[in-house]
Structure formats: structure tokens, C-alpha cells
Amino acid sequence: MSDLVTAVEVSGALAAAGGLGYAKVRAPRVWWSLVGAPVARVRFAVTYRATMDVCGLTVQPSRVRAFMVRTVARRSDVLPVPPKVRRVRYSSTGLRVTLRLPAGLEPADVSAASARLRHAWGVYSVAVVESKPGFVELRMTGYDVLRRVRMPRVRKPAGPLVVPVALREDGSAFVRDYRAVPHALTLGANQSGKSMYLRNLIKGLASLDVALVGIDCKRGVEQGRFTSRFSGFATTPDEASGLLDALVGEMESRFDLLSLHQVSDVWELPVSLRPVPLVVLVDEVAELFLTSAKKDEERRDRMVMQMIRIAQMARAVGIYLEVCGQRFGSELGRGATMLRAQLTGRVVHRVNDRQTAEMGLGDISSEAMVAATQIAPDRPGVAVAGDASGGWSRIRTPEISADDTAAACRKFAHLTPNIPALASYRPNPSIPVGDFPTFDFATTLATPRPATE
């Protein structure tokens, strides 16, 4: 009987261990909640002071503190002071620890030691975020949350133009906030996930009170299925030139409205007078710069000038740029560098060369540029997102099909505003974009040619 009990106990322990091993691979959130989080919390509590001391994140105590230790505590040794732990919170992906920095430390010091902290506490990654002056938050991730993207629940949008687009490596949502970052540049090689990022963005914008304008000079093969939600659409460089002229005319009309009511921003107008926000989605921007004949250079220069004008001034009137491409730099021609400087938000997917990563992230952070060059080819959708503040993070876009995005556009097609300045470029969803005639080549070849004279 005792042998049977022992066998049952051993088999139960093995089954539990096997179940936890399976959960670690297939259900990492469950494994983290049951095993990973308690172990990491104990390890953090036991080794905190020693880890901070080894990582150089301690400072000598003040004279008052040293005096109190010697006189009241009767101790001759005065230990260095680490950041004080104010709060520890659990999440389904990791731990969040709020630290109060002592005098002499700054958030950059903690960020520089993030890799060492990660190995010391046995977590997947450690991100350092400054919450307020004197306080930082350690966002520890227990496992690779970007391996299987599962977007967190967003109960209420933080603003009228905030769209969750991807998942950050710390488990939080990466949002596209057009009022905070009005213009953005997205770069990436073929099959890197750049189109997936744009689909998620369009799907999120489709349900908002916003006008969408698309420029897709690949004959509309990328954005053509989403035209039921577009207020303007261009599929050739000639159409794009006219559409950009119309957008500049709309921008100038909105500035006249602001001047009339003596305000400097469209969001200061009453809701009844406020024009609808407008997002311009430019796919493969290089097609607007490249020319095959000298006669096209004048059109190219005009398009570039109009895009620069929109990037420089249109934020105040609620017009925003979302520019995508494989490469974007001075080799495209005049005005490229000036336009890039106005695109504050940067998202760089896997690239084929270091120069492309430098174009997107070189003026933000050298570490972000290196991280972009290390994205594996078998992880489409992974990117490095940064902005002019110098902050950056790894993100991954959830997989979504073009049919799902098109269905969302059709569902919210009734929200598509009619902008008179763009009436000539409003697409007709009943006519498929890029619907070319098909040919029966067998019949064509069998038909005799007319005799030539």
C-alpha cells in the first residue's frame, strides 16, 4: 500500500512539473502567475541591496544620516544608500517597482544598469521609466511577450486621436497619439511587418471621428481595399500631386478659420465649428521622389514642397502625416532630409542595412539604431519605436489580415466625412482599385494578325 501511495505522489509531482513546463512554453502568462512572479519577487527582496551596490546604484549617506547611525544605532560602519522601494505591483507579464532615487542618482544611471539588473533578478527584460522627478519605475518583464502578441485591454481611449497599434516589450500597449506626435515615419524592408503596422493603424482609425486620405502609388494594391473609409485617394504620382495640392488648399482654409476666431489651434475651436481631423497615409514614399524623366522633376519638386509645408504647419489645423517606406534619406533628392526632420515619431522594422536604421533612429538614440539592426528575419512585425525625446522601445504588431481591416472600414464607412476640397479625389468603393481586364492568351494568339501593307 505504501508503494502505491509513493507511486501516486511521485506521478503527481511529475505531472505537476510537466504541466508547469508545458505552461511555460504554451501559456507563459499562467506560468508567470503561478511560478515566475513569486520566485522573482523573493529574489528581488533578498538580493536588492547587494544588487544595487554591485551595479553602482548606491550613494554615500548624508551627514545627518551618518551622524544618526553612529550616535543612535551605535554603529561604526555606515552603509551606502540604495534607491528606496516605494511600491511593488504584479501584472500578468511582470513586476513594476517604483523607486525613490537618493540625491546623486538620476534615471540615466538606472537605465545604464538595466541589463545587469535583468540578469541579477532572472527576468526577461528591465525597462526604466521616469514617472516624476525623483522617481523611476522598473518595468520587469518575466517572459518574451513579443513572441505571441496579445494586446492588453484598453478600457477608455486617452484622447480623441489615440490608437493602440502594437505591444511593447514591457507588456503595455504602444499607442499612436496624433496630438502628442503629429507626424511619423515608418521604415522597414519587404516582409518586415510594415504593411501589418499600417493595417492595424487604419483599423483603429476607422472607428474614430477622423478623415483618412491615402496615397499609394503602387496602383493602390496596399490601400485599395480600404477606400470605403477614405475621403481622398491617389494611386499614381500625377494623382498624388493633385491630392497634395488639394490638402494644402484645405490647410490654408483651416488657417483662415483659426484666424477668424483668433485661436492658434483647431482644438481651441468650439465643437460645432471644429473641422474634422485628417490623417494622410503615404505608402512607399520613395515613389513620390523618384523620376524617370527630366520632365517629371518639376512635379516631384512640387510634391516634396507641399509635403514639407504640411509637415511644418498642418499640426495646428488637425492634419497629420503618416509616411511609410523602405528607405528614406538624402539619396532620394532635394527636400527628403528636411521632410524627415519634421516626422517626429519613428518606427523602424527589420532593415537590410545599417544606413536605413540610422536614417530612422540615428538622431534619436544609438542604442535604438543597434536594436533595429538586430531584429530577426523570422519575427515579422517586430520594430523599434522612438521619438524626439530620446525614448525608445521594442514593439510588435499583432497579426491582422487585409480582409479584417477592409471589413472594419466597411463597417464604419458611414463615418467617412465629405471634405469639399478633396471631392475630386474621393474614391468610389463600388469600383475596385486596380481592377484590370483579363485576357485569354490562347484566343489572342490563335487570332490571325491583319496583313501589313
Sequence and secondary structure as in RCSB ss.txt:
>XXXX:A:sequence
MSDLVTAVEVSGALAAAGGLGYAKVRAPRVWWSLVGAPVARVRFAVTYRATMDVCGLTVQPSRVRAFMVRTVARR
SDVLPVPPKVRRVRYSSTGLRVTLRLPAGLEPADVSAASARLRHAWGVYSVAVVESKPGFVELRMTGYDVLRRVR
MPRVRKPAGPLVVPVALREDGSAFVRDYRAVPHALTLGANQSGKSMYLRNLIKGLASLDVALVGIDCKRGVEQGR
FTSRFSGFATTPDEASGLLDALVGEMESRFDLLSLHQVSDVWELPVSLRPVPLVVLVDEVAELFLTSAKKDEERR
DRMVMQMIRIAQMARAVGIYLEVCGQRFGSELGRGATMLRAQLTGRVVHRVNDRQTAEMGLGDISSEAMVAATQI
APDRPGVAVAGDASGGWSRIRTPEISADDTAAACRKFAHLTPNIPALASYRPNPSIPVGDFPTFDFATTLATPRP
ATE
>XXXX:A:secstr
 HHHHHHHHHHHHHHHHHHHHHHHHH HHHHIIIIIHHHHHHHHHHHHHHHHHHTT  B   HHHHHHHHHTS  
S    B  EEEEEEE SSEEEEEEE  TT  HHHHHHTHHHHHHHHT SEEEEEEEETTEEEEEEESS TTSS  
    SS SSTTEEEEEEETTSSEEEEETTTS  EEEE  TTSSHHHHHHHHHHHHHTSS EEEEEETTTTTTTGG
GGGGEEEEE SHHHHHHHHHHHHHHHHHHHHHHHHHT SSGGGS TTT    EEEEEESTHHHH  SSGGGHHHH
HHHHHHHHHHHHHGGGGTEEEEEEES  SGGG TTHHHHHHH  EEEE   SSHHHHHHHHTTT HHHHHHHHT 
 TT TTEEEEE TTS EEEEE     HHHHHHHHHHTGGG    GGGGGG   TTS TT      HHHHHHS   
   
